[in-house]
């Protein structure tokens, strides 16, 4: 997938093996950057990678 490909919360939940509700919580809180198109969230692949990097490094670097 390219950096600008858009993922759904369901795709992210499946990839990370978490509940979709958790992904929605991250989006609503702003922890995970996303865009809302109508009522549906979408997340750029690059934003998901940045989110994961921040969480695995504790936000350092």
ChimeraX attribute file (.defattr): number of C-alpha atoms within 10 A of each C-alpha:
attribute: neighborCount
match mode: 1-to-1
recipient: residues
	/A:1	8
	/A:2	8
	/A:3	11
	/A:4	11
	/A:5	11
	/A:6	19
	/A:7	16
	/A:8	16
	/A:9	21
	/A:10	17
	/A:11	15
	/A:12	18
	/A:13	16
	/A:14	12
	/A:15	9
	/A:16	12
	/A:17	9
	/A:18	12
	/A:19	13
	/A:20	17
	/A:21	12
	/A:22	12
	/A:23	21
	/A:24	17
	/A:25	12
	/A:26	15
	/A:27	19
	/A:28	13
	/A:29	10
	/A:30	10
	/A:31	13
	/A:32	18
	/A:33	18
	/A:34	22
	/A:35	12
	/A:36	10
	/A:37	8
	/A:38	6
	/A:39	6
	/A:40	9
	/A:41	19
	/A:42	20
	/A:43	21
	/A:44	18
	/A:45	18
	/A:46	16
	/A:47	16
	/A:48	18
	/A:49	13
	/A:50	15
	/A:51	16
	/A:52	15
	/A:53	14
	/A:54	14
	/A:55	12
	/A:56	10
	/A:57	9
	/A:58	9
	/A:59	11
	/A:60	8
	/A:61	6
